[in-house]
Amino acid sequence: MFGTSVTEDGLTSHGYLSIVMIICLAILGYLVLRISPMRPVLPPSRMHELLLLAATAANFALVVAGFVATPGGADWASLMSRQFGSYAGGIAALAAVVPPAKSVFNIHIRPYGR
């Protein structure tokens, strides 16, 4: 505005995006447990897929909410622009939710021409 540039961090402008980070760390910890010797104690395969889908879907919803909601309210919306990080975060959240969703809903993608 008037030759001035202000940059806002996503975690400070949207405090709830720290929940995304916590969920990502929980998913990572859970996946590490899945490859550890504790595997027999963890839920079976179907429940594993549902847990991952729920966690990644919650992450995706929070990331989309952070992308749509501009910091500073509606008065500043026309002056705000999204930068590379917000697009990369949205693509990463979408890429994380697709594999568990395909597995849970049994979506099979056939190659073109078959």
N, C-alpha and C positions, 0 to 999 in steps of 0.2 A: 504494500500500500504506500503510495507516494515515494517509491524507490526504496522502501524498507522491506526487508525479508525477515520473517520470524519462522523458526522451525520448532515444531512441537513433537515430542516423543509420544508414541502410541500408548506406552504404559503410564505416562503421567497424565495425558489428556483423557484417556479412558481407563480408569482404575480397575475396571472389571476384566481387562485384558490380562492382568496378572493371574487370573483364574485359568486362562488358556495355558500359561506357562506351567502352572501347578499340575493341570491335567496332563500335559505333555510329559512332564517328569514322572507322573504316576503311570502313564502308559509305558514309558521306557523301563521303569522299574518292574512293572508286571511282565513285560516281554523278556527281561533278563531272568526273572524267576521261571518263566516258561522253559528256558533252556538250561536251567540249573537242575541239580539232583532233587529239588523239591517238586518237580513236575507232577508226580503221582498225587500230591496233596491238592493241587490246583483243580479248578473246574474242568469238566470234559470239553471236548472240541466245540460242540454246539454252543455251550454257555460262553466259551472263550470268544467265539465270533460275535455273540450278542453283546458281551462286555466291550469289546473293541468298537463295535458299531455305536453303542451308546456314548462312549467317551469321545470318539472322533466326531460324531454328530453334534454333541454339545460344543466341542471346540469350533466346529464349522459355523454353528449358529452364532457363537460369540464373536468370531472373526468377521462374519458378515454384518453383525450389528455394529461393530467398530468401524467397518468400512463405510456403512451407510450414514451413521451418525457423525456429523462434523463437529469438532470441538468448538466451543464458543456459542453454540446455539444457532438458530436460523438467521440471525442478523449477520453472522460472519460466513454463512454457507457459500455465498457467491465469491468470497475472497479466498477461500481455502482451496487448495489443490492437493490431490493425493500424489504421493511420490512412489518410487520403486518398491519400497518396503511394504506398503499396504497391498499392492498387487501381488508381490511375491508371497506374502502371508496368506492371501486369499487362495492363490493357486496351490500352495502347500496344504492348506486345510482341506481343499477339495480333493487333492491327490491322496490325502490320508483317509478320507471317508469313503472313497469309491471301492477299494478292495474288500473291506468288511461288508459293505452294502451288497456287492455282487455275490459274495459268499452266502450271506444270510438270505437274500431273496432269490438265490439260485439263478442268477442272470448269466446266460451263456451267450457269448458273442461269437457268431460264426464268421469265418473269413468271407470276404467279398467274393461273390460268384458261386457260392455253394448253396 
